[in-house]
Amino acid sequence: MAAAPDVLFHRYFQQLPAYRRAIYRGKPELDAIERPLQDLLRALQANLNEALQNERQDVPEHVAHPPFHMDFIDSDDANALAFTEGNYSFIGITVALIRRIWGICLPLVQAADIGILLGLQLDTEERRTRLHALLFRLQLNFVTTHEYTHHVHGHTGGSSLDSRFASEINSMEENCDMETQVFELDADAYGAYHVLANLYAAERAYAAELLGFDGSAPDREDQKLLACFVLAVGSFLFVRPSTVLTPENIYTLCHPAQATRMDFIMRSAVSWCRINRPALAEWMSPDVFDRIMSTVAAVMPGADGGQGWAAQTRFLQTDAGDAYMKALAVDLDNYIRNL
């Protein structure tokens, strides 16, 4: 009888070399995690695995891959992993990353500017808790679909340990190339597309209940949901340390800087809106986007009080930055065309 996916998932980590096993210890005991986070994780895992098991099988640009299983990893390293073992495509998210993104939502919901930005009353603990739950859910959905893309677009090729344990969060690598950056931008963009599709379909009723929508102004409610998406994904990117961009390092980064990633994420988001919610594409103007991201950057500790985000944005507007962004766009477009 074939082993269950959660058993194979845990067994995989037990078979790692000692230096890896010391960092990634296998499946955690969720009972040891405090509520309400524990309950939220169980519900999210069930929902995500159901969605992954029901993935479309007729997508031309997807490479062949085994069925999916998403689970959590007992580790103090904030990371997300995509790897194949046995007959499963696994997505693993460490407890440390869960705690990091759970914590990064707190300053958002406690900031007065966020309530004003969203047009939401965040004057009670219950209302702040509800927004916290939605932002966390969107972030975890984004992490999962980012790793999902690494599988279905063939980014996880190779059998070396390092190819399976590329750090999504903690590393500040500068020994990669444009292909690696294109893979990350592709995972961001495709992940964002899936998160939005889910948010305005299966997740909409849940999100509306959390935010207290009454259905009286559906267009405005849609705008608030899109703003929540930008807040959630934008703040998640600042889980990584802010990158100082220079003409010398931009082509050798393994992960593009936050401003670069968010630019390509929004290209994907606006593309989705043009097809599915045209009015939202018009509403999400550069001014609206800048207002949201400036607020995020000012609130997030990892954004250097907004200075890191502003410095990245200024650099990308230089001749060197503009040439880099155009080169990325061409490489990403070529990559997607050849999938």
N, C-alpha and C positions, 0 to 999 in steps of 0.2 A: 504494500500500500504506500502510495506517495506521501511524503511528509507535507504537512500543512505549511503554507508560506511563512507564517510567523516563526515556525520552528526552523525552517531553512534560513530565515533572516538572522535569527540568533546564532545558529550554528556557524554561519559564515564568519562572524566576528570571533568566535571561539577558535577558529582555525587560522587566524592571522598570526603573523610573527609577533613575538613578545612586545616589540617596541610599538606596534600598531594596537595590539590588544590592550596595552596599558592606557591608551587614549580612548579607544572605542570598545566598550566592554560588553556590548550586546544589547538586548532589549531591557529597558528599565522596568521597575515595578511602579506602575502608575499610581498604585495605592499610596505610595510614599509622597506623592505630589499633593500639595494643599488644594482644597476647594476654594473658589469655583474653577480654578485652572484645570484640575483633574477632570471634572465633568465636561468641560469644554473640549479638552483634548480627545476624550473618548468619543464624543459626538462628532467632532471634526474628522477623526480618523475613519469612523464608520461611513460618513458622507463621502469623503474623498475616495475611499476604496471602492465604494459603490459606483461613483462616477468613473473611476479608472477602469473598473471591470466592464463598464458599458461603453467604453470608448469606441468611436467609429473605426471600422476595419477597412474602409474603402478610400482612405485619404491618399492621393497619389504621391505626395511628397514625404510620406512616412516610410522609414526603412522597416524591414521585417524585425519584429521584436517579440519576446515572450510576453505573457500576461503580466499585469502590474500588481504590485503590492506596496503600500506605503506604511511605514512604521517609524517608531521613535528609537533613538539610540541613547544608551546610558553613557554620557560623556560630558566632561567639563570643557570640551572644545566646541565653541559655537560654529557649527558647520552643517551643511546639507550635502548629501552624497547621492550620486546616481551610479548604480552598478548592476551587473547581471550575474546571477548565480543560479545554477541549476536551470529550472524551467521558468524563472521569474525575472522580470525587470523590476529591481527594487529602488525605492526612493526612501532614503533615511534622513531624518531630521533629529539632531541631537537635542537633548534636554536643555543643554546650555543655550542653544539658539532659541529654543522655545521661551526660556526665561528672559533672554535678551530682548526679543521682540515684544513679549508681554510687558516688560518694563519700559520699553521705548514709547509705548502708547500712552503711558501715564502722564508725562508732561504735556502731551497734546490735549488730552481731555481736561486737564486742569488749567490750561491757558485761556484767559478771557478772550484773546484774539481769535481763537479757533471757533468758539461759539458764535462770535460776530460774523466770522467768515462764512460759516455754514448756515447762518440764520437759525440756529438751534438754541433753545434754552438749556444751558448746562448749569443751572443754579442749584441742583440737588445731586446728592451722591448717586441716587438711582439713575438719573439721566446720564451722568458721566460714566457710570458703569456700563450702561447700554451702548454708548458710543465706543467705549473701550473694547467691548466684546466684538463689535462690528469691525473696527479697525484691525484688531488682532486676527479675526477670521479672514479678512481680505489679505493681510500679510501672509498668513500661513497658506492660503490658496495660491498666492503668487509664488511663494517659495516652491510649493509642490509642482505647479505647472512649469516653472523654470526648469526644475530637475526632470520633469516629464519630457520637456523639449529636448534636453540632452540625449534622452533615449531615442525618441521617435525621429529626430533629425540626424542621428548617427554620430553625435559628438563623443560618445563614450567608447569609441573604438580603441583597441589596444589592450594588452593583457598585463601591463606592468602595474604594480601597486600604486605608483604615483598617478597613473591615469585614472584610477578609481577614487583617489583621495585628493583630487584637486580642491583646494580650500576656497569655498565660496565667500568666506567672511574675513578671517583674521589676517591672512597674509597680505604683504605689501610687495608682491613680486614685481620685478622689473627685468625679467629675462625671457619674455615671451615674444609673440609677434602679432601681426594684424589678424592672422587666421584665428588665433585664440580669442582675440577681442571680438571678432565677428561671431564666433560661437556663442559668446556671452550675450551679445546684443540680440542675436537670433533667439536665444532662450528667453531673454527679457521680453522681446516684442511678441513672440508667439504666446508666452505665458500671460502677458497683459491682455491679449486678444481673448484668451479663454476665460480669464477672470471676469472681464466685462460681460462676455456672453452669458456667463453663469449668474452674474450679479443682476442683470436685467431680465432673467428668466427664473430659474429655480430658486435663486436666493432673494428675489425681490420682496416677496411677502415677509420673509424673516427680517430683512433689513428694514422694511417699512414699519414693522412692529417695534423693532428696537428703537427707531428714531421717532416713533410716535406719529407717523404719517396717518392722515385720515382720508386720503384720496381726493380731497377737495381741489388740489392744485397739482395734478400729475406732472405737468411740465417742470414746475419748480422742484418737485420731489426728485425727478430725474436728474436735475442739475445738482441737487444736494448729494445724491448718490455718486455722481461722477466726481464731485469735489472730495468725497470720502475716499474714493479710489485713489485719486492723486495724493491725498494726504497719507494714506496707508502705504502706498508703494514708495512715495518720496521719502517718508521717514524710515522705511525699511532700508533703503539704500544707505542711509547714514549709520546703519549698524557697522558698516565698514569704516575704517579711519578715512578721513578726508585726504584726498590725493592732491599734492601740489603739482601742477602741470608745467612742463617746460618743453621747448622744442626738441630737447634731447631725449626725453623719456616717453613721450606720448606714443611712439610706435613700438615700444618694448614692454608696455604694461600688460599684465595678464587679464586684469579686469579694467575696463574703461572707467574713468572717473564718474562720480555721481551725476554731474551736469551732462556729460555725454550720454550716460545710460538713460537718464530721464528724458532727454531729447528724443531718443529713438523709441522709448516706451510711449511717449505722447504721439509720435508719428503713427504708431500702431493703434493707439487708443482713438485718435481722431479718424483714422481710416475705418475702424469698426463703427464709430458713430455715424460717419457719412453714409454707410450702407444700412445701418439699423436704426439710428436715431439722428437724422440729419439736423434737427434743431439743436441738438447737443453739440454737434461739430461747430456750428456757428457761435454758440454760447461760449465754448471753451476757446476764447480768444487769447492771444499772447498776454494781454493785460491780466486776464483772469488767472491764467497759469502762473504768471510771475507773482501775483499777489498770494496765491496759495503756497508756492514754493518758498517765497521769501519768509512767510510765516513759519513754515516748517523749519527752514534753516535757522531762524532766530530762536526756535524752541529747542531743537535737537542739540544735546551736548556735543555730539560728535561732529556737528557742522561748524565748530569753532565760532559759535555765536553769529552765524551767518557769513562770517568773513571767508571761510573756506569755499562755500558755495559761490559767493560773489566773485572770488578770485578765479575760480574755474570758469565761470561765465564770461568774465572779462578776457581770459586767455583764449577761449574758443571764438571770440570775436576778432582776434588778431589775424593777420594773414596766415601765420603758421597754424593757428587753431582752425581757421576756415578750411585750409587745404587738408588738414587731418580729417575733419568731419566729412568733407566731400569724398575723400579716399575711402573712409569707412562705409559711407553710403553706397558707393560703387561696388565695393567688395561684398557688402551684405546683399545687395541686389543680385549680383552675379551668383553668390552662393545659393540664394533662394531659388533663382531660375534653374539651377542645376540639381536641385533636390530630386 
